[in-house]
Amino acid sequence: MKTLRLSNLSGSNWKSFHIRPEDEKTLGDFYNETEAKRYAASNSMRKIQEGLTLRAIELMQLPIGSTVIDAGCGAGFSTAILHEIGYNVLAFDALPIFVKLCKKNGFDAELGDIRKFPFKQTVDGIVSISVLQWVTAKEVDEASKVASEFWNHLKKGGKAVVQFYPTSENELLQVGRLFKNVGFKTTIVTDNPENARKRKIFLLLVK
Ligand SMILES: C[S@@+](CC[C@H](N)C(=O)[O-])C[C@H]1O[C@@H](n2cnc3c(N)ncnc32)[C@H](O)[C@@H]1O
C-alpha cells in the first residue's frame, strides 16, 4: 500500500495503457440491457466489487449502524456487503436497468447521478466503487460536481471512499485536488502501486 499526500507531487508518474470502456462508449451504450444483466450474473465481477467494497469499508472505519450511501450501486454487489456488515444503506445508480437489477437482488435503489444525488439527507458515509471514471473520462473537471455533492451529503466528521480507475497519476492528483478544494481532507491510497494490472486506487475523504 502507498499513501500519497496531495502536496507530494513526486509519485512514480505512472500511466495506464489499458483502454477503458469509459473512453470508448457512453454509459448507456456500454451497459445496454444484455451487458447489465451479464454484469449482474458474473461471479468474477461480484468478487471484484466485494473485495473493493471491503477495502473501502476498512479505510472508512465507520461504526456499525452508520448510514452509508452507495453512489453508483450497479446490481448491488457493494450494497450487499455494506448491508451484511451492518450499515443502513441508501443506494442509487444512473441507469434504470441497474436500479431494476438492484431491486431484484433485494435492495432498495433510486435513480440518480453522483453529480446529483436523489436523496436530501446528510449521512455518515459514502462509498462509490468503480463509478467515477464514467464521469471523468469525458472531462476530468466534472469531478468537482461530484466533490460538492459528496460534501453536501456528509455530516461533519463523515467519511467517503471513492475507488476509481484514472488513466494516469496526473489525472489522479487532479481529481484528488478537486475533492480537496471543496474542503475534504483527502488521502490517496494505492494498493499494489508497482503492478499496473493489480493497482487499485482509493480516495479517502474526511469532512
Ligand atoms: C462497474 S459498476 C459498479 C457498481 C457497484 N459498485 C457494484 O457493486 O456493482 C459501475 C456502475 O456505475 C454506474 N454509474 C456510472 N456513472 C454514474 C453516475 N454518473 N452516477 C451514478 N452511477 C453511475 C453505472 O451505471 C454502473 O452501475
The ligand as an SDF file (V2000), in Angstrom:
LIG
                    3D

 27 29  0  0  0  0  0  0  0  0999 V2000
  -18.7570   -1.3470  -12.5670 C   0  0  0  0  0  0  0  0  0  0  0  0
  -20.3390   -0.8580  -11.9940 S   0  0  0  0  0  0  0  0  0  0  0  0
  -20.0260   -0.9220  -10.2460 C   0  0  0  0  0  0  0  0  0  0  0  0
  -21.2920   -0.8750   -9.4490 C   0  0  0  0  0  0  0  0  0  0  0  0
  -21.2650   -1.3120   -7.9980 C   0  0  0  0  0  0  0  0  0  0  0  0
  -20.1470   -0.8510   -7.2310 N   0  0  0  0  0  0  0  0  0  0  0  0
  -21.4210   -2.8040   -7.8490 C   0  0  0  0  0  0  0  0  0  0  0  0
  -21.1670   -3.2920   -6.7470 O   0  0  0  0  0  0  0  0  0  0  0  0
  -21.8370   -3.4930   -8.7720 O   0  0  0  0  0  0  0  0  0  0  0  0
  -20.3870    0.8820  -12.3420 C   0  0  0  0  0  0  0  0  0  0  0  0
  -21.7430    1.4990  -12.0810 C   0  0  0  0  0  0  0  0  0  0  0  0
  -21.6140    2.9150  -12.0900 O   0  0  0  0  0  0  0  0  0  0  0  0
  -22.8380    3.4540  -12.5700 C   0  0  0  0  0  0  0  0  0  0  0  0
  -22.6060    4.8520  -12.9470 N   0  0  0  0  0  0  0  0  0  0  0  0
  -21.8080    5.3210  -13.9200 C   0  0  0  0  0  0  0  0  0  0  0  0
  -21.8460    6.6550  -13.9520 N   0  0  0  0  0  0  0  0  0  0  0  0
  -22.6810    7.0400  -12.9630 C   0  0  0  0  0  0  0  0  0  0  0  0
  -23.1150    8.3040  -12.4960 C   0  0  0  0  0  0  0  0  0  0  0  0
  -22.7180    9.4450  -13.0600 N   0  0  0  0  0  0  0  0  0  0  0  0
  -23.9340    8.3390  -11.4270 N   0  0  0  0  0  0  0  0  0  0  0  0
  -24.3600    7.1860  -10.8560 C   0  0  0  0  0  0  0  0  0  0  0  0
  -23.9900    5.9690  -11.2610 N   0  0  0  0  0  0  0  0  0  0  0  0
  -23.1630    5.8910  -12.3180 C   0  0  0  0  0  0  0  0  0  0  0  0
  -23.1760    2.5130  -13.7190 C   0  0  0  0  0  0  0  0  0  0  0  0
  -24.4900    2.6260  -14.1470 O   0  0  0  0  0  0  0  0  0  0  0  0
  -22.8080    1.1690  -13.1100 C   0  0  0  0  0  0  0  0  0  0  0  0
  -23.9050    0.6140  -12.4570 O   0  0  0  0  0  0  0  0  0  0  0  0
  1  2  1  0
  2  3  1  0
  2 10  1  0
  3  4  1  0
  4  5  1  0
  5  6  1  0
  5  7  1  0
  7  8  2  0
  7  9  1  0
 10 11  1  0
 11 12  1  0
 11 26  1  0
 12 13  1  0
 13 14  1  0
 13 24  1  0
 14 15  1  0
 14 23  1  0
 15 16  2  0
 16 17  1  0
 17 18  1  0
 17 23  2  0
 18 19  1  0
 18 20  2  0
 20 21  1  0
 21 22  2  0
 22 23  1  0
 24 25  1  0
 24 26  1  0
 26 27  1  0
M  CHG  2   2   1   9  -1
M  END
$$$$
